[in-house]
Amino acid sequence: MRQLLGEGIYLRNNPHSSLFYVVTGAHALHLLGGMAALFYLLIRASMAMSDVRVELGRQQTLVRVSTLYWHFLYGLWIVLFALLLIWK
């Protein structure tokens, strides 16, 4: 952040620099959300090691939802960065 400010990239300078900060912040929030979901799955899996059969269906659903979330993020960011390159 300090390096960007040292280079003169501020939020108020122009729309491109403010868009950079918005995209970077959105990316960080999405990654934190995905990492929280994976951490939750890790905790649930470690707690359910002794009784795997009881929650197998629910655990599979949680894993599928988490997988869909990450695939959605991949697609979203590929499209977003492609649009940013074209918008230039």
Secondary structure as the mmCIF struct_conf table of DSSP 4:
data_model
#
loop_
_struct_conf.conf_type_id
_struct_conf.id
_struct_conf.beg_label_comp_id
_struct_conf.beg_label_asym_id
_struct_conf.beg_label_seq_id
_struct_conf.end_label_comp_id
_struct_conf.end_label_asym_id
_struct_conf.end_label_seq_id
HELX_RH_AL_P HELX_RH_AL_P1 ARG A 2 GLY A 6
TURN_TY1_P TURN_TY1_P1 GLU A 7 GLY A 8
TURN_TY1_P TURN_TY1_P2 LEU A 11 ASN A 13
HELX_RH_AL_P HELX_RH_AL_P2 PRO A 15 MET A 47
TURN_TY1_P TURN_TY1_P3 ALA A 48 ALA A 48
BEND BEND1 MET A 49 MET A 49
TURN_TY1_P TURN_TY1_P4 SER A 50 GLU A 55
HELX_RH_AL_P HELX_RH_AL_P3 LEU A 56 TRP A 87
#
